[in-house]
Amino acid sequence: MNNTSYTITKDHNTRKPVWKFLVSELKPKGKIFTPFNIISAPVILLGIVIIVIRFAKGIGSVTNLTQEVPWGLWIGFDVVTGVAFAGGAYVITFLVYILNIKKYKSIVRVTVLNGFLAYVFYAGALLLDLGRPWNVINPIIGNNFGVSSVLFLVAWHFLLYMIAQLVEFSPAIAEWIGAKRTHKILSGMTLGAVILGITLSTLHQSGLGALYLMAKEKIHPLWYSEFIPILFFISSIFAGLSMVIFEGSISQKVFSDQVSDKNHKAHNNIVLSLSKICTVTLFVYFFLQILTFIHGKNWMYLNTPMGYWYLTEMLGFVLLPMILFYYSFRKQSLTLIKIASILTMLGIIINRLNITVIGFRWDAATHYIPSWMEIVVTLTVLFVEIWVFRWIIRRLPVLSEDPNWANKN
């Protein structure tokens, strides 16, 4: 009896064993010597070498972390900032599956894919940051932390949310290999995964902020507030949607051959609609920041270098993009929306780094500055994620139309 599994090939007429199909899909597609490949490949190779050194000789051999500052760039940027940018997944799935706004359906898969890869790679970055990475299981089982720990909450949310996003994206994998029966089962699980994913995401976006509630004496007063969890949650909405606008605009050009004319035309309307949501959430965020500033009575810090930096963040990377999003929506200007999305993303990076790195132990005699090796590893994680994202986009029905049989289940 032949138990070999078969898949439908790209022309949908012939069949071949799954393993042969997968091997054939590993072949490069597109140009090899592109500017991005030429720049990223050496960085990735160097990063791999540094990662090997890190695991062979310990985290202190490649980082400037200390007992006083145990969390640095890999947590501040790769995890805390990266998770905020992945917030677009729960926002878009909420709009499509819960509010039933169908015009966003064409970007659901690519947004979920982006969120899933972000969590996978940033979980990997978390392992790099742990002095003893094999102890990562401790927060999950509550060992040494307890089930009331915020780390216990975040660890379980990360684990379950990655599973939920994989289930949400899995119908695309089934379509890729031509598994019709599996596709039908996975499609039936999508709504449940979406509801679970939205619940988990809203909780752990704020949970990441809650990790810093116990660091009141270590974070600069201009950035510390008991409302950090709420601010993290709200900022993840416009951070994630700004990433959707930025990534979507690039994908429309780089992968234009996979996007249908219908979705090309719908893209502009989607971007304009997302800019309206960004305007509202940026306003709420800015208003709450003003309230927390007044409540904290931090006026004396404004006329200091850190105060000037705080004003730069609030005015240049919150208020300004909010105005640009509003104006660009009124004027139907896609260019201004893209500029506003970039400013918003920069603002999120600045805000998260101000809390986790720049404003953390700001008054210490020796301030933490990331080593060049930490920066290279961060770029390596980012570049590898882009390589994997590009590989998937070029093979799976993410931006392209679903096969006809997928719509008949």
C-alpha positions as CSV (number, residue, x, y, z in Angstrom):
1,M,0.0,0.0,0.0
2,N,1.4,3.4,-1.0
3,N,1.2,5.9,1.9
4,T,3.1,8.7,0.1
5,S,1.4,12.1,0.5
6,Y,0.9,14.1,-2.7
7,T,0.4,17.8,-3.4
8,I,-0.9,19.8,-6.3
9,T,1.9,21.7,-8.1
10,K,1.6,25.3,-9.2
11,D,-0.1,24.6,-12.4
12,H,-2.9,22.7,-10.5
13,N,-2.8,19.9,-13.1
14,T,0.0,17.6,-12.0
15,R,0.8,16.0,-8.6
16,K,4.0,15.1,-6.9
17,P,5.1,13.9,-3.5
18,V,5.0,16.6,-0.8
19,W,8.7,16.2,0.0
20,K,9.7,16.7,-3.7
21,F,7.4,19.7,-3.8
22,L,9.0,21.2,-0.7
23,V,12.5,20.6,-2.0
24,S,11.7,22.3,-5.3
25,E,10.3,25.3,-3.3
26,L,13.7,25.8,-1.6
27,K,15.2,27.0,-4.9
28,P,15.8,30.8,-5.0
29,K,13.3,32.9,-6.8
30,G,14.0,36.3,-8.1
31,K,17.4,38.1,-8.4
32,I,20.1,37.0,-6.0
33,F,22.4,40.0,-6.2
34,T,20.0,42.8,-5.0
35,P,21.1,45.8,-2.9
36,F,19.3,44.3,0.1
37,N,20.9,40.9,-0.3
38,I,24.4,42.4,-0.7
39,I,24.0,44.5,2.5
40,S,22.2,42.0,4.6
41,A,24.1,38.8,3.8
42,P,27.5,39.9,5.4
43,V,25.6,41.3,8.4
44,I,23.8,38.0,8.9
45,L,27.0,36.0,8.6
46,L,28.8,38.2,11.2
47,G,25.7,38.0,13.4
48,I,25.8,34.2,13.4
49,V,29.4,34.2,14.4
50,I,28.6,36.6,17.3
51,I,25.7,34.4,18.4
52,V,28.0,31.4,18.5
53,I,30.5,33.3,20.6
54,R,27.6,34.4,22.9
55,F,26.5,30.9,23.6
56,A,30.1,29.5,23.8
57,K,31.5,32.2,26.2
58,G,28.4,33.7,27.8
59,I,26.3,36.8,27.3
60,G,28.9,39.1,28.9
61,S,31.4,38.3,26.1
62,V,29.3,40.2,23.5
63,T,27.2,42.6,25.5
64,N,27.6,45.6,27.9
65,L,24.9,44.3,30.2
66,T,25.5,44.3,34.0
67,Q,23.8,43.2,37.1
68,E,22.4,46.7,37.5
69,V,21.2,46.8,33.8
70,P,20.3,43.2,32.9
71,W,18.0,44.1,30.0
72,G,19.4,46.1,27.1
73,L,19.0,46.5,23.4
74,W,17.8,43.0,22.7
75,I,14.9,43.4,25.1
76,G,14.2,47.1,24.5
77,F,14.2,46.9,20.7
78,D,13.8,43.3,19.6
79,V,11.1,42.4,22.1
80,V,9.4,45.5,23.6
81,T,9.5,47.6,20.4
82,G,9.0,44.7,17.9
83,V,5.9,43.4,19.7
84,A,4.3,46.9,19.4
85,F,4.9,46.8,15.6
86,A,3.2,43.4,15.5
87,G,0.1,44.9,16.9
88,G,-1.4,45.4,13.4
89,A,-2.3,41.7,13.3
90,Y,-4.8,41.8,16.2
91,V,-6.2,45.2,15.0
92,I,-6.8,44.0,11.4
93,T,-8.2,40.6,12.4
94,F,-10.6,42.4,14.8
95,L,-11.8,44.7,12.0
96,V,-12.3,41.8,9.5
97,Y,-13.6,38.9,11.6
98,I,-15.3,40.7,14.5
99,L,-16.6,43.9,13.0
100,N,-17.0,42.2,9.6
101,I,-15.3,45.1,7.6
102,K,-14.5,43.2,4.4
103,K,-12.4,45.9,2.7
104,Y,-9.4,45.0,4.9
105,K,-9.6,41.3,4.1
106,S,-7.0,41.5,1.3
107,I,-4.3,42.5,3.9
108,V,-5.3,40.0,6.6
109,R,-2.9,37.3,5.7
110,V,0.2,39.4,5.1
111,T,-0.5,41.3,8.4
112,V,-0.9,38.0,10.4
113,L,2.2,36.6,8.7
114,N,4.2,39.7,9.7
115,G,2.9,39.5,13.3
116,F,3.6,35.8,13.5
117,L,7.2,36.1,12.3
118,A,7.7,39.1,14.6
119,Y,6.8,37.0,17.6
120,V,8.8,34.0,16.5
121,F,12.0,36.0,15.9
122,Y,11.6,38.2,18.9
123,A,11.1,35.1,21.1
124,G,14.4,34.0,19.6
125,A,16.0,37.3,20.5
126,L,14.7,36.8,24.1
127,L,16.6,33.5,24.3
128,L,19.7,35.4,23.3
129,D,19.3,37.8,26.1
130,L,18.8,35.1,28.8
131,G,22.1,34.3,30.6
132,R,20.8,30.7,30.9
133,P,18.4,30.3,27.9
134,W,17.5,26.7,28.9
135,N,15.7,28.3,31.9
136,V,13.2,30.0,29.7
137,I,10.7,27.3,30.8
138,N,10.7,28.7,34.3
139,P,8.3,31.7,33.7
140,I,6.0,29.4,31.7
141,I,5.6,26.9,34.5
142,G,5.7,29.5,37.2
143,N,8.9,28.1,38.7
144,N,10.8,30.7,40.8
145,F,8.4,33.3,39.7
146,G,4.9,32.2,40.8
147,V,1.7,32.3,38.8
148,S,1.0,35.8,39.9
149,S,4.2,37.1,38.2
150,V,3.8,39.4,35.2
151,L,6.5,37.3,33.5
152,F,4.3,34.3,33.9
153,L,1.5,36.2,32.2
154,V,3.6,37.5,29.4
155,A,5.3,34.1,28.8
156,W,2.0,32.3,28.4
157,H,0.5,35.0,26.3
158,F,3.5,34.9,23.9
159,L,3.3,31.1,23.6
160,L,-0.4,30.9,23.1
161,Y,-0.5,33.9,20.8
162,M,2.1,32.4,18.5
163,I,0.0,29.2,18.3
164,A,-3.1,31.3,17.5
165,Q,-1.4,33.3,14.8
166,L,-0.1,30.0,13.2
167,V,-3.6,28.7,13.1
168,E,-4.9,31.9,11.6
169,F,-2.3,31.7,8.9
170,S,-2.4,27.9,8.4
171,P,-5.1,27.9,5.6
172,A,-2.5,29.6,3.4
173,I,-0.1,26.8,4.0
174,A,-2.8,24.2,3.2
175,E,-3.5,26.1,-0.1
176,W,0.2,26.1,-0.9
177,I,0.5,22.3,-0.7
178,G,-2.9,21.7,-2.1
179,A,-4.3,20.0,1.0
180,K,-8.1,20.6,0.4
181,R,-9.4,18.6,3.3
182,T,-6.9,20.0,5.8
183,H,-7.7,23.5,4.5
184,K,-11.4,23.0,5.3
185,I,-10.6,22.0,8.9
186,L,-8.1,24.8,9.4
187,S,-10.5,27.4,7.9
188,G,-13.1,26.3,10.4
189,M,-10.7,27.0,13.3
190,T,-9.8,30.5,12.1
191,L,-12.5,32.5,14.0
192,G,-11.8,30.8,17.3
193,A,-8.1,31.4,16.8
194,V,-8.8,35.1,16.0
195,I,-10.9,35.6,19.1
196,L,-8.2,33.9,21.3
197,G,-5.4,35.9,19.6
198,I,-7.1,39.3,20.0
199,T,-7.7,38.6,23.7
200,L,-4.2,37.5,24.3
201,S,-2.6,40.3,22.3
202,T,-4.5,43.1,24.0
203,L,-3.4,41.7,27.4
204,H,0.2,41.1,26.7
205,Q,0.7,44.4,24.9
206,S,-0.2,46.1,28.2
207,G,1.6,43.3,30.1
208,L,5.0,44.3,28.6
209,G,4.4,47.8,30.0
210,A,3.5,46.2,33.4
211,L,7.0,44.6,33.5
212,Y,8.4,48.1,34.2
213,L,5.9,49.1,36.9
214,M,8.3,47.7,39.5
215,A,11.2,49.8,38.2
216,K,9.9,53.2,39.4
217,E,13.2,54.2,41.0
218,K,15.2,53.2,37.9
219,I,13.2,54.8,35.0
220,H,13.3,58.6,34.5
221,P,10.2,60.3,35.9
222,L,9.2,61.7,32.5
223,W,8.7,58.2,31.2
224,Y,7.6,56.3,34.3
225,S,3.9,56.2,35.1
226,E,1.5,53.7,36.7
227,F,-0.4,54.0,33.4
228,I,2.5,52.5,31.3
229,P,0.4,49.3,30.6
230,I,-2.5,51.4,29.1
231,L,0.0,53.6,27.1
232,F,1.7,50.5,25.7
233,F,-1.6,49.0,24.6
234,I,-2.9,52.1,22.9
235,S,0.4,52.8,21.2
236,S,0.5,49.3,19.9
237,I,-2.6,50.1,17.8
238,F,-1.1,53.0,15.8
239,A,2.3,51.4,15.9
240,G,1.0,48.2,14.3
241,L,-1.2,50.1,11.7
242,S,1.8,52.3,10.8
243,M,3.8,49.2,10.2
244,V,0.9,47.8,8.0
245,I,0.9,51.0,6.0
246,F,4.7,51.0,5.6
247,E,5.1,47.3,4.9
248,G,2.1,47.3,2.6
249,S,3.3,50.2,0.5
250,I,6.7,48.4,0.0
251,S,5.0,45.0,-0.8
252,Q,2.8,46.6,-3.3
253,K,5.9,47.6,-5.3
254,V,8.3,44.7,-4.6
255,F,5.7,42.0,-5.0
256,S,3.5,43.8,-7.5
257,D,3.4,40.7,-9.8
258,Q,1.5,38.8,-7.1
259,V,-1.1,41.5,-6.2
260,S,-4.2,41.4,-8.3
261,D,-5.5,44.6,-10.0
262,K,-8.5,44.6,-7.6
263,N,-6.2,44.6,-4.6
264,H,-3.9,47.2,-6.1
265,K,-6.9,49.5,-6.4
266,A,-8.2,48.7,-3.0
267,H,-4.8,49.4,-1.3
268,N,-5.2,53.2,-1.5
269,N,-8.6,53.2,0.1
270,I,-7.3,50.9,2.9
271,V,-4.3,53.2,3.6
272,L,-6.6,56.2,3.9
273,S,-8.9,54.3,6.3
274,L,-6.0,53.2,8.4
275,S,-4.8,56.8,8.6
276,K,-8.1,57.8,10.2
277,I,-7.7,55.1,12.9
278,C,-4.1,56.2,13.5
279,T,-5.3,59.8,13.9
280,V,-7.8,58.9,16.6
281,T,-5.5,56.6,18.6
282,L,-2.6,59.0,18.4
283,F,-4.9,61.7,19.8
284,V,-6.0,59.4,22.7
285,Y,-2.4,58.5,23.4
286,F,-1.2,62.2,23.3
287,F,-4.0,63.2,25.6
288,L,-3.2,60.5,28.1
289,Q,0.5,61.4,28.0
290,I,-0.5,65.0,28.9
291,L,-2.6,63.7,31.8
292,T,0.1,61.5,33.2
293,F,2.6,64.3,32.9
294,I,0.4,66.7,34.8
295,H,-0.5,64.0,37.4
296,G,3.2,63.2,37.9
297,K,4.0,66.9,38.5
298,N,7.2,66.6,36.5
299,W,7.5,70.3,35.4
300,M,10.9,70.7,36.9
301,Y,12.4,68.1,34.5
302,L,11.4,70.0,31.3
303,N,14.2,72.4,31.4
304,T,16.9,69.7,31.4
305,P,18.5,67.7,28.5
306,M,16.2,64.8,29.2
307,G,13.2,67.2,29.3
308,Y,14.2,68.5,25.8
309,W,14.4,64.9,24.6
310,Y,11.0,64.2,26.1
311,L,9.5,67.2,24.3
312,T,11.1,66.1,21.0
313,E,9.4,62.7,21.4
314,M,6.0,64.1,22.3
315,L,5.9,67.0,19.8
316,G,8.0,65.6,16.9
317,F,6.9,61.9,17.0
318,V,3.4,62.0,18.4
319,L,1.7,65.3,17.8
320,L,3.3,65.9,14.4
321,P,2.4,62.5,12.9
322,M,-1.1,62.9,14.4
323,I,-1.6,66.2,12.5
324,L,-0.1,64.7,9.3
325,F,-2.4,61.7,9.5
326,Y,-5.4,64.0,9.9
327,Y,-4.4,66.4,7.2
328,S,-3.4,63.6,4.8
329,F,-6.7,61.9,5.2
330,R,-8.6,65.2,4.6
331,K,-6.5,65.9,1.5
332,Q,-6.4,62.2,0.4
333,S,-2.6,62.4,0.2
334,L,-0.9,58.9,0.3
335,T,2.5,60.4,0.4
336,L,1.9,62.3,3.6
337,I,0.3,59.2,5.1
338,K,3.5,57.2,4.4
339,I,5.6,60.0,5.9
340,A,3.4,60.1,9.0
341,S,3.7,56.3,9.3
342,I,7.5,56.5,9.3
343,L,7.5,59.2,11.9
344,T,5.1,57.2,14.1
345,M,7.3,54.1,13.8
346,L,10.4,56.2,14.8
347,G,8.4,57.6,17.7
348,I,7.5,54.1,19.0
349,I,11.2,53.1,18.7
350,I,12.2,56.2,20.6
351,N,9.5,55.8,23.3
352,R,10.3,52.1,24.0
353,L,14.1,52.7,24.1
354,N,13.6,55.7,26.4
355,I,11.8,53.5,28.8
356,T,14.0,50.4,28.5
357,V,17.5,51.8,27.7
358,I,17.9,55.6,27.5
359,G,15.8,56.6,30.5
360,F,16.6,53.4,32.5
361,R,19.2,54.1,35.2
362,W,19.8,57.5,33.6
363,D,21.4,58.8,36.7
364,A,23.9,55.9,37.1
365,A,27.6,56.8,37.2
366,T,28.2,54.5,34.2
367,H,25.3,54.4,31.7
368,Y,24.6,51.3,29.6
369,I,25.5,51.7,25.9
370,P,24.9,48.7,23.6
371,S,28.0,47.2,22.2
372,W,28.6,47.0,18.4
373,M,28.0,43.3,18.6
374,E,24.6,43.8,20.2
375,I,23.7,46.1,17.3
376,V,24.9,43.6,14.7
377,V,22.9,40.8,16.3
378,T,19.8,43.0,16.4
379,L,20.2,43.7,12.7
380,T,20.7,40.0,12.1
381,V,17.4,39.1,13.7
382,L,15.7,41.8,11.6
383,F,17.3,40.9,8.3
384,V,16.7,37.1,8.7
385,E,13.0,37.9,9.5
386,I,12.8,39.9,6.2
387,W,14.4,37.0,4.3
388,V,11.9,34.5,5.7
389,F,9.0,36.9,5.1
390,R,10.1,37.4,1.5
391,W,10.6,33.6,0.9
392,I,7.0,33.0,2.2
393,I,5.5,35.8,0.2
394,R,7.0,34.5,-3.1
395,R,5.6,31.0,-2.6
396,L,2.4,31.0,-0.6
397,P,-0.9,32.7,-1.5
398,V,-0.5,35.6,0.9
399,L,-0.8,38.6,-1.5
400,S,-2.0,36.6,-4.4
401,E,-5.5,35.3,-4.9
402,D,-6.7,32.1,-3.2
403,P,-7.0,29.1,-5.5
404,N,-10.5,28.5,-6.8
405,W,-11.1,25.4,-4.7
406,A,-10.3,27.3,-1.5
407,N,-13.5,29.3,-1.9
408,K,-15.7,26.3,-2.4
409,N,-15.4,24.8,1.0
